[in-house]
Amino acid sequence: MKKNKIYSPKEGYNIIAPYYDNWIWQKFWHTNEYPYIEKWCNTLSPGNGLDIGSGSGNNLLCFLSKGHKVEALDVSEKMLSICKKKYAKYIQQNNLSCIELDICDFPEYERKYDWVLSNRVFSHIKNIDNIIKKIANIIKFGGQCFISDIHPLHQYQCTNMTINDYEIYIETFKHQKEELEFAFAKNSFEIITQRVITTENIINKEFITQIPKLSIENNPIFFYYIIRYK
């Protein structure tokens, strides 16, 4: 394992998978991002969903517990292995399937999904228009997406985690919100809701003392969109 190497998402997340759920940033996302996902989930009728970049499955419980059938998609075998252990019951009930695949290589089913979830995945994809076009080809008319990502103004250059004195860097791309919104409109999505979360309105302020990058006043951290396919 080389120090300071930039890993692909597949390589990088396979390395950090055993440590991921205990990572301070993952705890931050569960506290400050998941409630918005859960609130959106509560507005949906049970249906077929796709979680793009599902990782270890930390955002799946609200959907599975409400009777949705979910396909969890990720490039990392190790992350999906953890997801499978967490939700073995739902896999046995045929309500969850885990797919090791890049979304860019995902087959285009004919309007298969009622909803699509994607959390902090776009920052690992260089061409945003390609993934939004892909989603437009697999979601049903009227279907909704919850898309979140790191704000481009947040003080970071790369996704990284320290493991045994090694800095694991994962390839990251910053995308402006205007770029996303143009791609939404181009691919027949309308924006229902959008919000930027800053240090001023995170749910648990204790993280500001635990994560130095959050100490910058009114620093944009992440944003989310709820969009509908027309």
Secondary structure, DSSP 8 states (H G I E B T S, - for coil): --TT-EE-HHHHHHHHHHHHTTSHHHHHHHHHTHHHHHHHHTTS-S-EEEEET-TT-TT-HHHHTTT-EEEEEES-HHHHHHHHHHTHHHHHTTSEEEEE--GGG----SS-EEEEEEES-GGG-S-HHHHHHHHHHHEEEEEEEEEEEE-TTSS-SSEEEEETTEEEEE------HHHHHHHHHHTTEEEEEEEEEETTS-S-TTHHHH-GGG-STT-EEEEEEEEEE-
